[in-house]
Amino acid sequence: MQTLNANRVRATPAGLQARSRARVCRVQAAKDGKTVVIGLAADSGCGKSTFMRRMTSIFGGSAKPPAGGNPDSNTLISDMTTVICLDDYHCLDRKGRAEKGVTALAPEAQNFDLMYEQVKAMKEGKAADKPIYNHVTGALDAPEKIESPNILVIEGLHPFYDERVRDLLDFKVYLDISDEIKFAWKIQRDMAERGHSLDSIKKSIEARKPDFDAYIDPQKKHADMIIQVLPTQLVPDDEGKILRVRLIQKEGKKLFDPVYLFDEGSTISWIPCGRKLTCSFPGIKFYYGPDTWYGEDVSVLEMDGQFDKLEELIYVESHLSNTSAKFYGEITQQMLKNSSFPGSNNGTGLLQTIIGLKVREVYERITEKEVVPVS
Amino acid sequence: PEPAAVETAIKEAEDKCASGTSGECAAAWDNVEEISAAISHKKVADAANSDPLEQFCDDNPDADECRVYDD
């Protein structure tokens, strides 16, 4: 509240602007028919929405549901990006799945034909009348009209499952959360909810696991970048509070270059804690090196542990290369801007922010247009 | 969804797993996950809109306490 008032005192009278307008308007590019399509795959409750907020924040403006439409719409629109949730392409609603005995993870519950047609249409610059899956009622609502954006992000369970949809994507990201961490995150999310218990959380994960392993997890071999979240190796930790996070980056792609630490292609283990970076127990450890991922060459950048002071991230950032940042300190600035988001003090926030910058670079390389950085 | 929806869904899942097929059991627990995720997303959205001044200013951008000049 104080910062808001400070902003207002600083203002001088010239032209009164709508409040929302005064805060955005930083992106140059205008829609000219070339739409870049990004896919994000992850299970429910694995931080897709936080990732989305970090990514759209790099392009500026706030992402909002379509004005005046269905209040339960899953779509988020900002100046540059439109994010659609692939649950909207369920062909069975909640009742239908219960009757047929299939989960939302099963391919039988999705309409891949419609998904392909509409993503293709939007990539070609046309609008689409996309259905809305209502997460509150579990029903399929009347469609909403989505205009073709500069950057279309499709997020959900099956963005790379259907080969036709997969081939439309310019950049593919997979959030790979280990079973231990998934369990810990769901406890944090659900334990306080009436009715939930450790037992119900465990049962829900176990019941969904066969379908998850059969249909969702295999998609990760197609991703260009994978964020893996694992338990720490620094200390024994059963609660999943301290994370070891790996960014797996495919080599040899035209549209992006992998980030590296110190020296490209070497294998490096780095503990930055010391005189220049304050770390309390258990500290921070970085790793960088080459590896293979389903038979393809990848580079891995890993961070284990957490920051005490986010500002000191600049010290780490200064040792990373090919981050696609436009100025010194951009990653740190983005992380500070969104410091209230989950994962801001560990590798999830850092590596998600780096992917966001890569998405911007992919967009620039395809459209040959410059996106002005947002402060 | 109301908080009670989770309770109902969990009860249903436990019943389905005791009597129904494994497919019905998995679908019922998947339903629990979907409702839990919807409740948690709503909480995050509500927290983001919790500033009373921001709420007031969204409706009254011309009020003295809300005016922001660009230069």
Interface residues (C-beta under 8 A of the other chain):
Chain A: M1 L4 N7 R8 A11 T12 P13 A14 G15 L16 Q17 A18 R19 A22 R23 S44 G45 S49 R94 R97 A98 K100 G101 V102 T103 A104 L105 H135 V136 G138 K186 R189 D190 E193 R194 G195 H196 S200 K203 S204 E206 A207 R208 P210 D211
Chain B: P1 P3 A4 V6 E7 T8 A9 I10 K11 A13 C17 G20 T21 G23 E24 C25 A26 A27 A28 W29 D30 N31 V32 E33 E34 S36 A37 A38 I39 S40 H41 V44 D51 L53 E54 C57 D58 P61 D62 E65 C66 R67 V68 Y69 D70 D71
